[in-house]
Amino acid sequence: MGLGKTQATVRIGAIVAFLFLAVLPAAAAAGPECSDRRISAKAISNADDIQAFVECAAEYVREHGTEEAHRAFVEDERWYYGPIYIFVTGVGETGNDTITYVFPPQRHIEGNFRGPVVDTFGTDYYAEAHRILSVVDAGWIYYAFINFTTGRDEPKRSYLVEIDWNGERAVVGAGYYANDLPGTCESERVNAGQLSAAPTDKTLQEFVRCAALMVESKGYFAKHELQDDPRWRDGSTYVYVMDMMGNQLMTSNRLSVGGRIRHEWGERGRILDRFGGRDVLSIADSFGESYIYYNHVNPVTLRQERKVGMLKRVVSQGVPVFVGSGYYPSLGAAAQDPQCEDDYIAAGAVQTRRDLRALVNCAAEYISERGPEEAYRSFHEDPRWDDENSYVFVRLLERDEVRSQLVAYPPDATREGIPGEALHDVPTGVVGDYLRELHRLTDDFDSGWLHYYFTNWETGMLEPKTTYVVEVDWRGQAAAVAAGIIEPDLPGTCPEAQVNAATLDANQTPSNLRAFVRCAAFEVEEWGHFAAPILSRGSRWTSPGSHVVAIDVASNDVLFSGEEYSIPFASFLQQAFGPRDVVRMVDVFGEAHWYYMLPGGDPEIAFLKRVLVQGQSVLVGSSYQLPVRSPIP
């Protein structure tokens, strides 16, 4: 299996080995049930949340019927909040024969034919939805649409699920507008002033990601923009760039000491002191993006204040660098996490860091409402909190490592009460580093992210792990409730034994495809065009069913491919997608799903990721075949 075929003996998917994944049809690997992952419109903060939101909406239609679903979708805050809403439309070849059944922002169009809606990428939105649903019964669509909050057309990605609506073929969907995509990052929406006015983890992440895209594109010449463009500095908010050794290369912070621009973390030899000896640069290198917590001189107040920072690793003109910024929590009220009733998730459904945070927040809420005794029982016995994928644990916040004990550890209750140094079957220095960082974080912040190395029980290997912690009261003592996730496709991971073409062949799932493509993209990002021989011929990246392809966005030419194909790439694009500019689509969104089926071929799903190679946008991807769907009526 793997790529589609142009003819009975010609594999065309090889052409598109660069395709992207999304959600598989019902016959393939299914996502979490709504009972395990439940989210309301007000709790949605990124595109990862949209899929669960739409799947729950489809389940609501099936369980309650269309009349009740219509009422709920337009009236209940769970389904309609700000720019997030559920819509339901018919499935037709164009907007001329597609009825809108539910559309909360504009109720007057409900019950009518919408008419053609030609989007940014060159085709009728409804025609593209119709094409996608000929390949899968649920998936992503990328387009530009009016954001009713801002009144502007903006890039939007929506998740669609096919349903029955009063006997008619229809689709239920919802979408998300992101501010930090390669094709967005508009200065009027993402800037230092916006972060200063709303200092939250979300606005910090957007600001750093957009700054990183600018540095990635302009390289050393970004120095002039950082110094001169007010977008990158406002009061206590600014951007800095460091090399892999921690030398500060450029900054938009104008604060100087003795005529010299101040280093973000003080003198070169004292960087580690700022973080209690923790090597935050190695952490950021391994995790790609990492939060950091420290005390720093606020350039506005000139006082030492606690600061939440974020580092993002990018490769600019062939050189890896860190781009960072931060905010001072004291300058504004921190954004409150959604209540568990609005953002519920079970341990078995955790797939992303966003999911992890929701799980830990729910666990903290459970401790507060039910008490430690009931929480202890539930954390050990209820699969809501303990799954082979993730688990919730509780540790006392004692300065003495010997007394900094686990008091709830579902994977192995015999470890509860054991002194800190003996907890994880890993070197003492690693455990000590983790415990010191936990205490340093909770000393000044009620919650936050920890990045460290941990033994993966399945592989027996030390691997980068991301954990979210929330301080709670546990029987009168300060404690941290937490959960973590080990990700296979970080810059510092991508283990060959787990992420390779043969593994993808053996287990063709969305998560495996995504990890395969992201790891291949890291190779291209690091080695540039020199990655071509490795990715197109190396045994790790090619197999009978899987391989990697890279495409030049500017010319639409295939730069390299793990398999040869028999027709020009331009012909493939035309046959698979018609006039739709799917290459530019990926360039705008950074990552995107492709679904296609060539005449006489098999349906395919693909995942593509955009990287910059010497300032040139390149798409890296792979794909695999899907079960054939019944023809569209």
Secondary structure, 3 states (H helix, E strand, C coil): CCCCEEECCEECCCCCCCCECCCCCCCCCCCCCCCCEEECHHHCCCHHHHHHHHHHHHHHHHHHHHHHHHHHHHHCCCCEECCEECEEEECCCCHHHCEEEECHHHHHHCCCECCCCECCCCCEHHHHHHHHCCCCCEEEEEEEEEECCCCEEEEEEEEEEEEEECCEEEEEEEEEECCCCCCCCCCCCCCHHHHHHCCCHHHHHHHHHHHHHHHHHHHHHHHHHHHHCHHHEECCEECEEECCCCCEEEECCCCEECCEECCCCCCHHHHHHHCCCCCHHHHHHHHCEEEEEEEEECCCCCCEEEEEEEEEEEEECCEEEEEEEEECHHHCCCCCCCCCCCEEECHHHCCCHHHHHHHHHHHHHHHHHHCHHHHHHHHHHCCCCECCCCECEEEECCCCCCCCCEEECCCCHHHCCCCHHHCCCCCHHHHHHHHHHHHHHHHHCCEEEEEEEEECCCCCCEEEEEEEEEEEEECCEEEEEEEEEECCCCCCCCCCCCCCHHHHHHCCCHHHHHHHHHHHHHHHHHHHHHHHHHHHHCCCCCCCCCCCEEEECCCCCEEEECCCCCCCHHHHHHHHHCCCCHHHHHHHHCEEEEEECCCCCCCEEEEEEEEEECCEEEEEEEEEECCCCCCCC
